[in-house]
């Protein structure tokens, strides 16, 4: 077994067959790969579709979670069940590309823990961009720390989908995906990269992200806001912990991560939520995360949100009814 494809699936009935077809059409022998799909308590007929597909593909394993603990938990379980020399994490609404066998041969040949590759990004099948690293690094084997300092792009490398991961390496590092939260994967990548002795890059596209307008990371709600801010706390904490070893990476994180916090602490955004919902955002973020974030420089709205929670709640309690009335008036005017 050379590779295991691990796919978390939640209410993926409209896309999962396309994703599976893209894997089973690869030029891999049946005995060389397995596909593990973890159904995360889907409320649609995803599980039935998977069970039907499995009757035609003996190397498809369908697992079912008894409770939904989000994508991180599903990936953790898939990794525990996997048998391949390498694993590839796949989302249930995306597409794996034909170059995966080439990447797999490269990973085995170079004997790497992690092989980074290119990926395309599309919105509803209309390709809008290619994500890749500088070709000068192709084929070089570096330590994870070296890779993070000189090659790693904190914007490019935000999902585990464009990598091949040596399974034994992941088991030994024993760094699980964060469960019960969105944005569980970015700091997971960085922590595993830090611990790797052998990382390389292949200038081939192995994956296409097919952006869904209502995906969990794009839909703004109480949970998403809290999880983006909590992720920023985890990432900054990790970078701070290793700033002496990784000064360049630390600076990249320091430059990039605040935008996630800024975007989720705007008064205009938070005025969509009732005082009760704002309280829930603070509760989901947690005091430890807020305490960590207080050490960094922020713009005024973010500083208000992080440093003065009570004052922020009072302000939003005043702003919320005004904002609601304003939205109703604007809708009526637009309907005339």
C-alpha positions as CSV (number, residue, x, y, z in Angstrom):
1,X,0.0,0.0,0.0
2,X,1.8,3.1,-1.2
3,X,-0.8,5.8,-0.5
4,X,-4.0,6.4,1.5
5,X,-6.4,9.2,0.4
6,X,-8.2,10.5,3.5
7,X,-11.5,12.3,2.9
8,X,-13.7,13.9,5.6
9,X,-17.3,14.2,4.3
10,X,-20.2,16.1,5.7
11,X,-23.4,16.6,3.6
12,X,-21.3,16.1,0.5
13,X,-23.9,14.2,-1.6
14,X,-23.6,16.7,-4.5
15,X,-19.8,16.5,-4.8
16,X,-18.4,13.3,-3.3
17,X,-18.8,11.2,-6.5
18,X,-16.8,13.7,-8.5
19,X,-14.1,13.7,-5.9
20,X,-13.9,9.9,-5.8
21,X,-14.0,9.6,-9.6
22,X,-10.9,11.9,-9.8
23,X,-9.0,9.5,-7.5
24,X,-10.1,6.2,-9.0
25,X,-9.2,7.5,-12.5
26,X,-5.6,7.9,-11.5
27,X,-3.0,5.6,-13.0
28,X,-2.5,3.7,-9.8
29,X,-2.9,-0.1,-9.4
30,X,-5.7,-1.2,-7.1
31,X,-3.2,-2.7,-4.6
32,X,-1.2,0.5,-4.5
33,X,-3.8,2.8,-2.8
34,X,-6.8,3.0,-0.6
35,X,-9.4,5.6,-0.1
36,X,-10.8,6.3,3.4
37,X,-13.9,8.4,3.6
38,X,-15.0,9.4,7.0
39,X,-18.7,10.4,7.0
40,X,-19.0,13.0,9.7
41,X,-22.7,12.5,10.7
42,X,-24.0,13.8,7.4
43,X,-27.7,14.7,7.3
44,X,-28.2,14.1,3.6
45,X,-27.6,10.8,1.7
46,X,-23.8,11.1,1.6
47,X,-23.4,7.8,3.6
48,X,-25.7,5.9,1.2
49,X,-23.9,7.2,-1.8
50,X,-20.6,6.1,-0.3
51,X,-21.8,2.7,0.6
52,X,-23.1,2.2,-3.0
53,X,-19.8,3.4,-4.4
54,X,-17.9,1.0,-2.1
55,X,-19.7,-2.0,-3.6
56,X,-17.9,-1.2,-6.9
57,X,-14.5,-0.3,-5.5
58,X,-13.0,-2.7,-3.0
59,X,-10.3,-0.3,-1.9
60,X,-12.8,2.3,-0.7
61,X,-13.3,2.2,3.0
62,X,-16.3,4.1,4.5
63,X,-16.2,5.0,8.1
64,X,-18.9,6.7,10.1
65,X,-18.5,9.1,13.0
66,X,-21.1,8.7,15.8
67,X,-20.7,12.4,16.7
68,X,-19.7,15.4,14.6
69,X,-16.5,16.9,15.8
70,X,-15.7,18.6,12.5
71,X,-13.1,18.0,9.9
72,X,-10.2,17.7,12.3
73,X,-11.7,14.7,14.1
74,X,-12.5,13.0,10.8
75,X,-9.0,13.5,9.5
76,X,-7.5,12.2,12.8
77,X,-9.6,9.0,12.5
78,X,-8.7,8.5,8.9
79,X,-5.1,8.8,9.7
80,X,-5.4,6.3,12.5
81,X,-7.0,3.8,10.1
82,X,-4.6,4.4,7.1
83,X,-2.1,1.8,5.9
84,X,-0.4,3.6,3.1
85,X,3.3,4.6,3.1
86,X,2.1,8.2,2.3
87,X,-1.2,9.9,2.9
88,X,-3.0,12.6,1.0
89,X,-5.8,14.7,2.6
90,X,-8.6,15.4,0.2
91,X,-11.8,17.5,0.7
92,X,-15.1,16.1,-0.4
93,X,-15.9,18.9,-2.8
94,X,-12.5,19.1,-4.6
95,X,-10.6,17.2,-7.3
96,X,-7.4,15.2,-7.3
97,X,-5.2,15.7,-10.4
98,X,-3.4,13.3,-12.7
99,X,0.1,14.2,-11.5
100,X,-0.4,12.4,-8.1
101,X,1.4,9.2,-9.3
102,X,4.3,11.3,-10.4
103,X,4.4,13.1,-7.1
104,X,4.2,9.8,-5.3
105,X,7.2,8.4,-7.2
106,X,9.1,11.6,-6.4
107,X,8.3,11.3,-2.6
108,X,9.4,7.7,-2.5
109,X,12.6,8.3,-4.6
110,X,13.7,11.2,-2.4
111,X,12.6,9.4,0.8
112,X,10.9,12.6,2.1
113,X,8.6,13.1,5.1
114,X,6.7,15.8,3.2
115,X,6.4,16.6,-0.5
116,X,4.9,20.0,-1.3
117,X,3.2,20.3,-4.8
118,X,1.2,22.9,-6.7
119,X,-2.6,23.3,-6.7
120,X,-5.2,25.2,-8.7
121,X,-8.0,27.2,-7.2
122,X,-11.3,27.4,-9.0
123,X,-14.7,28.9,-8.2
124,X,-17.4,26.5,-9.3
125,X,-15.2,24.9,-12.0
126,X,-14.0,28.2,-13.5
127,X,-10.2,28.2,-12.9
128,X,-9.0,31.5,-11.6
129,X,-5.5,30.8,-10.4
130,X,-2.5,28.5,-10.0
131,X,-0.7,28.3,-6.6
132,X,2.9,27.3,-6.8
133,X,6.3,27.9,-5.2
134,X,9.5,29.1,-6.9
135,X,10.7,26.4,-9.3
136,X,14.3,26.9,-8.1
137,X,13.5,24.8,-5.1
138,X,12.2,21.8,-7.1
139,X,13.9,18.5,-6.2
140,X,15.9,19.9,-3.3
141,X,15.6,18.1,0.0
142,X,15.6,20.4,3.0
143,X,14.9,20.2,6.7
144,X,11.5,21.4,7.7
145,X,13.0,24.4,9.5
146,X,15.0,25.3,6.4
147,X,11.9,25.0,4.2
148,X,9.8,27.2,6.6
149,X,12.5,29.9,6.6
150,X,13.4,30.0,2.9
151,X,10.5,28.4,0.9
152,X,7.3,28.3,2.9
153,X,4.6,30.8,2.0
154,X,2.2,31.5,4.8
155,X,-0.5,32.3,2.3
156,X,0.1,29.5,-0.3
157,X,0.5,26.8,2.3
158,X,-2.8,27.1,4.1
159,X,-4.2,23.6,3.5
160,X,-2.8,20.1,3.8
161,X,-4.2,19.1,0.4
162,X,-1.3,19.9,-1.8
163,X,1.2,17.7,0.1
164,X,2.1,14.1,0.4
165,X,2.8,13.1,4.0
166,X,4.8,10.1,5.1
167,X,2.3,8.3,7.4
168,X,4.9,7.0,9.9
169,X,6.3,10.5,10.2
170,X,2.9,11.8,11.2
171,X,2.4,9.0,13.7
172,X,5.7,9.7,15.3
173,X,5.2,13.5,15.6
174,X,1.7,12.7,17.0
175,X,0.3,16.2,16.3
176,X,-3.4,15.8,15.8
177,X,-5.7,18.2,14.0
178,X,-7.6,20.4,16.3
179,X,-11.1,19.1,16.8
180,X,-14.4,20.9,17.1
181,X,-13.1,24.0,15.3
182,X,-12.8,25.3,11.7
183,X,-9.3,26.4,10.5
184,X,-7.9,23.3,12.1
185,X,-5.2,22.7,9.5
186,X,-2.9,25.7,9.0
187,X,-1.0,25.5,12.3
188,X,-1.1,21.7,12.0
189,X,0.9,22.0,8.7
190,X,3.4,24.3,10.3
191,X,3.9,22.2,13.4
192,X,4.6,19.1,11.4
193,X,6.8,20.9,9.0
194,X,8.9,22.2,11.9
195,X,9.5,18.6,13.0
196,X,10.4,17.2,9.6
197,X,14.0,16.3,8.6
198,X,13.3,15.8,4.9
199,X,11.0,18.1,2.9
200,X,11.0,18.7,-0.9
201,X,9.0,20.4,-3.6
202,X,7.6,19.2,-6.9
203,X,6.5,21.7,-9.6
204,X,3.4,19.7,-10.5
205,X,-0.3,20.4,-9.9
206,X,-1.8,17.5,-7.9
207,X,-5.0,19.1,-6.7
208,X,-7.8,21.5,-7.6
209,X,-9.7,23.4,-4.9
210,X,-13.2,23.9,-6.2
211,X,-14.4,26.8,-4.0
212,X,-17.9,26.5,-2.7
213,X,-19.6,29.8,-1.8
214,X,-21.2,28.3,1.3
215,X,-18.2,26.3,2.6
216,X,-17.7,26.4,6.4
217,X,-14.7,28.7,6.2
218,X,-16.5,31.2,3.9
219,X,-19.8,31.4,5.7
220,X,-19.7,34.1,8.4
221,X,-21.3,33.1,11.6
222,X,-20.6,33.1,15.4
223,X,-18.5,29.9,15.2
224,X,-16.5,30.9,12.2
225,X,-15.6,34.3,13.7
226,X,-14.4,32.6,16.9
227,X,-12.5,29.9,15.1
228,X,-10.6,32.3,12.9
229,X,-9.5,34.3,15.9
230,X,-8.6,31.2,17.9
231,X,-6.6,29.9,14.9
232,X,-4.7,33.2,14.9
233,X,-3.9,32.8,18.6
234,X,-2.5,29.2,17.9
235,X,-0.4,30.3,15.0
236,X,1.1,33.4,16.6
237,X,1.8,31.4,19.8
238,X,3.7,28.7,17.8
239,X,5.6,31.3,15.8
240,X,6.5,33.2,19.0
241,X,7.7,30.0,20.7
242,X,10.2,29.4,17.8
243,X,11.1,32.9,16.8
244,X,14.8,32.4,17.6
245,X,15.0,29.3,15.4
246,X,12.7,30.6,12.7
247,X,13.0,34.4,12.5
248,X,11.9,34.7,8.9
249,X,8.9,32.4,9.5
250,X,8.0,34.4,12.6
251,X,8.0,37.6,10.6
252,X,5.9,36.1,7.8
253,X,3.3,35.0,10.4
254,X,3.4,38.4,12.2
255,X,2.8,40.1,8.8
256,X,0.0,37.8,7.6
257,X,-2.0,36.6,10.6
258,X,-3.5,39.9,11.8
259,X,-5.7,40.2,8.7
260,X,-7.7,37.2,10.0
261,X,-8.2,39.0,13.3
262,X,-8.9,42.4,11.7
263,X,-11.5,40.9,9.4
264,X,-13.4,39.3,12.2
265,X,-13.4,42.2,14.7
266,X,-14.9,44.9,12.6
267,X,-17.8,46.7,14.2
268,X,-19.8,46.5,11.0
269,X,-19.4,42.7,10.9
270,X,-20.2,42.2,14.6
271,X,-23.2,44.5,14.4
272,X,-25.0,41.6,12.7
273,X,-25.1,39.7,15.9
274,X,-27.2,40.1,19.0
275,X,-25.7,40.7,22.4
276,X,-26.2,37.1,23.3
277,X,-24.4,36.0,20.1
278,X,-21.5,38.4,20.8
279,X,-21.2,36.8,24.2
280,X,-21.0,33.4,22.6
281,X,-18.2,34.6,20.3
282,X,-16.1,35.6,23.3
283,X,-16.9,32.3,25.0
284,X,-15.9,30.3,22.0
285,X,-12.6,32.2,21.6
286,X,-11.7,31.6,25.2
287,X,-9.8,33.8,27.7
288,X,-6.5,32.1,27.0
289,X,-6.6,33.0,23.4
290,X,-7.6,36.6,24.1
291,X,-4.8,36.9,26.7
292,X,-2.2,35.8,24.1
293,X,-3.5,38.2,21.5
294,X,-3.2,41.2,23.8
295,X,0.6,41.1,23.4
296,X,0.4,42.1,19.7
297,X,-0.2,45.4,18.0
298,X,-3.7,45.9,16.6
299,X,-5.8,48.5,14.9
300,X,-8.2,50.4,17.1
301,X,-11.4,48.3,16.6
302,X,-9.4,45.0,17.2
303,X,-7.7,46.5,20.2
304,X,-11.1,47.4,21.6
305,X,-12.4,43.9,20.9
306,X,-9.5,42.1,22.5
307,X,-8.6,44.3,25.4
308,X,-12.0,45.6,26.5
309,X,-14.6,42.8,26.1
310,X,-17.1,44.4,28.4
311,X,-16.9,47.8,26.7
312,X,-17.2,46.1,23.3
313,X,-20.3,44.2,24.4
314,X,-21.9,47.3,25.6
315,X,-21.1,49.1,22.4
316,X,-22.4,46.3,20.3
317,X,-25.6,46.1,22.4
318,X,-26.2,49.7,21.5
319,X,-25.2,49.4,17.8
320,X,-27.1,46.2,17.2
321,X,-30.7,47.6,17.2
322,X,-29.6,50.6,15.2
323,X,-28.0,48.4,12.6
324,X,-31.0,46.1,12.4
325,X,-33.4,49.1,11.8
326,X,-31.0,50.6,9.3
327,X,-30.9,47.3,7.3
328,X,-34.7,47.1,7.2
329,X,-35.0,50.7,6.0
330,X,-32.4,50.1,3.3
331,X,-34.2,47.0,2.1
332,X,-37.4,48.9,1.8
333,X,-35.8,51.7,-0.1
334,X,-34.2,49.3,-2.5
335,X,-37.5,47.5,-3.1
336,X,-39.3,50.7,-4.2
